[in-house]
């Protein structure tokens, strides 16, 4: 890593995009358990809570919120989108009487500049009792601010059993001599920016395309206590054999998501 600053001709036009797919796995034995799990997730990660998480992200990367659009869905799920800027924008520049904040009639029509978004997808299936919760998060910045600063905070904001990370730097910026620069920082892997405790907790695999400034890291939780994955069921009511079978089913679900293929 280096702190040496690149002397630019003008504004830094590089776009840095960090995308997450975060999965939380749970065991739900009955239909009632599954309904209650979905209801719990919907309450735990509703639009209001997600807005607070993204507000923290914007603060961490030292950006400024221009606009917020959020929505809870029926039967379940939520979305939040924030338009952000490197520098604070005065109310008259943002065509609002108050900044930052949402307008009732605001329509977000394009996201080609700096933005932060999150969408949630709870789901379950009655066959094997496994329920999953997926959160898709995108942090895209233009200029000097970097989405990588929010990496560890976002992973720890959710119960992350599997994490899929994509980071890409797009476009170019020019220095004072007119030379184009397609990246303005050193990176060999997203893992470079993960905290030590996160690296210790996850098995990780990289798929990087260095010449395209594209980096992909997959993360799978190494160890887990099956008793903490039981929703609506007490471990005291289950035999060691049953707990072992549930643990195997949970691990199989995690591995299938991690490797993106079904297993026998």
N, C-alpha and C positions, 0 to 999 in steps of 0.2 A: 504494500500500500504506500501511497505517497500523498503528501499534503501540498505539493507544488501546484500552483494554480496556472492554468493555461490562459495566456493573454489573448482575448478575443477581439475580433474586429467590431462586433456588435453584440446583439442578443444571442444567447445560447439556444439554438434551434433543435437540439437533440431531444427526442422524446424517449423517456425511460418508463417502461411498462412492466409491472410486477403483477402476476396473476396467481391466485390460490384456488385450489379445490381442496377443501378441508372436510374430512369425513369423521363422524362420531358413530360408533356401533353400539347397539344395546340388545339385550335379550328380553323379549316380551312373550311370555308363555301363552297368554289368553287374548281373546279379542278385546276384553276389557283393558288388559295391560297395554295393548297396542294403541287403543284410543287414548288412554291416559298419557302414554308416552308422547304421542303427537301433540296433545293438548299442552303438555309440559314444555315441549320444545317450542311450540308456538308462543307460549307466554315468556319463556326464558330468552328467546331471540326474536321478539317482536320488533316492529319498525322503530319504536322508541329506543329500545336497548341497542339496536344496530346503529342508530343515529349517534348514540353516545360513543360507541366503539369507533366509528369512522371519524367523529369529532376529535377523539384522542389521537387517531392516526394522523390527521391533518396537523395537529399540534406537534406531534413527534417529528414529522418531516419539515416542520417550520414553514408551512404554507398558510393560506388564508381562504376561508370559505366564502364563495360568492353566492351560492344558491343551494338549497336542499329540497329534494323531492323524495317523499317516502310513502309506502303503501303496504298495509297488511292485506292478505288475500283470504278468501273463503273458497275451499275449506281450510287451507293452511298455507304457510309460507309468507315471506315478506321481502320487500326490496327497498333499498335506499340508494339514491344517487346524489353525489355532491359535486358541483363544479368548483374548482379551486384555482388559486392563482399564487404565483411566487410572491407577489407583493400585495399589500392591502389595497383594496379598491374603495374609493370614496363613494358615498351613497349616490351622488349625482352622476358618477361614472357608470354605476350599475343600474341606473334607471329605477331605483327603489327609494323609499323614504327611510328605510332602515337597512343596514348591512352589517354582517351577513344575515341571510335568512330566506325562507321560501316566500313566494307569492302565491296566493290562491289560484290564480289563473296562469301560472307559469307553465310553459311547455318546453321540455328539454328535447331539442330536435337533433343535436349532433354532439358527439363526444370526441372530437379530434384534437382537443387540447387537454389540459390537466383536469383530471376527475378521479373520484373514488366511488366505487359502487360495490354493493353486496346484494346477493340474492340467495334465499334459503329454500331447501328442498327436503322436507321430512318425508319418509316413506317407510312402508312395512309390508311384509308378506306373511300370510298365515301358515305357510307350509313348514318352515323351520324355526319360527319364532324370532327371527332376526329383524330388527328395525334399524334403519340408518338415517342419519341426518347429514346433509351436504350443504356447505356454504361456499358459494363462488364469490370471490373477492378480486377486484381489479383496482390497482393503484397506478395511475398513469400521470407522469409529471413532465413538464416542459420547462427547460432552464436548468438552474443549478440544483434545485431541490431534488432529493433522491428518495424513491419509494423504499429502497433497501433498509432505510433507518427504521421502518415500521415492521420489519420482518418478524422479529422475535415477539413483539407485542401481540401481533395478530395470531400467531401460532398458540400463544398462551391464553388468548381471549376465548378460545373454544376448546372443547374436549377433543383434542386432535389425535385420532388413532392413525389416520393416514393423511398425508399432506402431499399434494402435487403442486410444484412451484415452477412457474415459467417467468423468465426475465429476459427482456429484449430491449436493446437500444436501437432506435430508428433515426433515420435522417442524418444530417451532418451539420456542423457549425464551422465557421472559418476563424482562423487566427488573424493577427494583424498583418501577416504577410500574404494573406489570401489562401493559405493552405487549408484544405478541408480536413476536418477531424471527425471520424465516425464514432468515436467513443471518447469520453473525457476522464475516465478513471480506470484503474487496473482491476481486473476480475478474472479469475480462472474457473470459479465455481460459485454458485449461490451459497454453498457451504462455508465460504470464506466469511460470510456475514452472519452466520448462526452462532448463538451463544454456546458456551461449552456444555452447559447442562442439556441444551437441546440436542447437540451432537451426540452426547452420551446416551440419550434416551431413545434415539431412532436409528434404525438401519436405513442407509441412504444409498441411492444410485443416481449417477449423473448421466445425462445424455446432452452433450453440448456441441454446438456448431460455432466454433470460435470465429471463423471467417465471416460469419453473418451476425456476430455479436448476439447470439441467441443461446440461452442457458436454461437447462431443465433439470430439476432435482426431484426425485420421488423419496418420500419418507414413510417408514412403517414403524410403529411403536414396537420396541423390542420385547418388553415384558408388561404383563397386566395381571391384575387380581380379578379372577372371574366373579368374585362376590360383589365387586363394585359395578359390574355390568348387568346385574339383575334388576329389572324394573318391575316393581309390584310383586316380587317374589322374594321371600326370605331364604337365605342360604341354609338356615337351620332346618328348613323343611325338606331339604334335598340331600340325597345320599352323595357320598364322595364319587361314586360311579357316575351319577347324573351330572354332578358339577364338572367332572372330567369331560363328559360328552358335550356339554354346553360350551366349555372352554375350547374344545376342538372345533365346534361349529363357528364360534366367534373368530378364531384364528383363521379358519378357512375363508370366511367372509372377508377378512382384512387382506389376506393374501390375494384373493381373486380381484379385489379392487386395485391393490398395489401393482399386480402384474397385468391387469386389464384382460383377464381371460378366466373362463370358468374351469373349475377343477373337479375331478371325479370324487 
